[in-house]
Structure formats: structure tokens, C-alpha cells
Amino acid sequence: MSDEVPPGESDPAIGQLFGQLIDDTKSFARAEISFYRAQALDRITFYGKNLALAAAGALLALFAIILLIVAAVAALAPITGLALAALIVAAALLALAVILFLVVSRGDGRRS
């Protein structure tokens, strides 16, 4: 019974322990916030670079498609004339666009 603290006297170690607990909790919270901030910045950098590369690839693909359309018109021009060749290629592209639209709009009702 000699280990008991007399009434009215507080154990100074309890106050120090609570103070240390509060300080450790603050340090832990700061470290966690710093970790998640660094992780988010790393992901933003990674996805930003990939998005830029994908956009560059899409732009090059668009240029290639335009070049193919111009080549199709140029290939038909000696046979049908330039205006009719342009109309034939435009009509073919429009028909392809309508078919793609119908395929997409028809769908099977599934949503992801």
C-alpha cells in the first residue's frame, strides 16, 4: 500500500503522459498528412504525364486520319473530278458515322 498516492496529490507522471500523448498524436497527424500529400502529388505527376502523352498520340492519330481522307480524295480525283471525289469520300465518312452512332445508341442496356 505504499505505492498509493495520498488523496489531493496528483501524480505528475499522468499529466506528462497526457502531454506526450497529445504531442505524439499531433506529430503522427502531421506525418500522415505529409505522406498523403506526397502520395497525391506523385499520382498527379504520373497521371499528368500519361495524359499528356495520350493527348499527343490522339493528336497524331487525328492528323493521320485527316491525311488518309485527303489521300482518298486525291486518289479518286483523277477518275471522278475533285468535287465529286470529295463528295464521295464525305458521303462514305457520313455513312460510317451514322453506322457507328446506331451501334452505340442501340446498346444492350448494360451500364458500368
C-alpha positions in Angstrom: 0.0 0.0 0.0 3.0 2.3 0.0 2.5 2.8 -3.8 -0.7 4.7 -3.4 -0.8 8.4 -3.9 -2.3 10.3 -1.0 -5.7 12.0 -1.8 -5.3 15.6 -3.0 -2.0 15.0 -4.6 -1.9 14.3 -8.3 0.6 12.0 -10.0 2.8 14.3 -12.1 3.6 11.4 -14.5 -0.1 11.3 -15.7 0.0 14.9 -16.8 3.3 14.4 -18.5 2.0 11.2 -20.2 -1.1 13.0 -21.5 1.0 15.9 -22.8 3.3 13.5 -24.5 0.3 11.6 -26.0 -1.1 14.9 -27.4 2.3 15.8 -28.8 2.8 12.4 -30.4 -0.8 12.5 -31.8 0.0 15.9 -33.4 3.3 14.6 -34.8 1.6 11.5 -36.2 -1.2 13.5 -37.8 1.3 15.9 -39.4 3.3 12.9 -40.7 0.2 11.3 -42.1 -0.9 14.5 -43.9 2.6 14.9 -45.3 2.7 11.3 -46.5 -0.7 11.6 -48.2 0.2 14.9 -49.7 3.4 13.5 -51.2 1.5 10.4 -52.5 -1.2 12.6 -54.1 1.5 14.8 -55.8 3.2 11.7 -57.1 0.0 10.4 -58.6 -0.9 13.7 -60.1 2.5 13.9 -61.7 2.3 10.3 -63.0 -1.2 10.7 -64.5 -0.5 14.2 -65.8 2.5 12.9 -67.8 0.4 9.9 -69.1 -2.4 12.2 -70.0 -0.1 14.5 -72.0 1.3 11.5 -73.9 -2.1 10.2 -74.6 -3.2 13.6 -75.9 -0.2 13.8 -78.2 -0.9 10.3 -79.5 -4.5 11.2 -80.2 -3.5 14.4 -82.0 -1.1 12.4 -84.2 -3.8 9.8 -84.9 -6.2 12.7 -85.9 -3.5 14.0 -88.3 -3.1 10.6 -89.8 -6.9 10.2 -90.3 -7.1 13.6 -92.0 -4.2 12.7 -94.2 -5.9 9.4 -95.2 -9.1 11.3 -96.1 -7.1 13.7 -98.2 -5.3 10.8 -99.9 -8.7 9.1 -100.6 -10.0 12.3 -102.3 -6.7 12.7 -104.2 -6.9 9.1 -105.4 -10.5 9.5 -106.7 -10.0 12.9 -108.2 -8.4 11.8 -111.5 -11.3 9.4 -112.0 -14.3 11.5 -111.0 -13.0 15.0 -110.6 -12.1 16.8 -107.4 -15.6 17.9 -106.3 -17.2 14.5 -106.9 -14.3 12.7 -105.2 -14.7 15.0 -102.1 -18.5 14.3 -102.1 -17.9 10.5 -102.4 -15.4 10.5 -99.5 -17.6 12.7 -97.4 -20.7 10.5 -98.0 -18.7 7.4 -97.1 -17.5 9.0 -93.9 -21.0 10.2 -93.0 -22.4 6.7 -93.6 -19.7 5.3 -91.3 -20.5 7.9 -88.7 -24.2 7.0 -88.8 -23.5 3.3 -88.5 -21.2 3.9 -85.5 -23.9 6.1 -83.9 -26.6 3.5 -84.4 -24.4 0.7 -83.0 -23.6 2.8 -79.9 -27.2 4.0 -79.4 -28.7 0.6 -79.8 -26.6 -0.9 -77.0 -27.7 -3.8 -74.8 -28.9 -1.8 -71.8 -25.8 -2.5 -69.7 -24.3 0.3 -67.8 -21.0 0.1 -66.0 
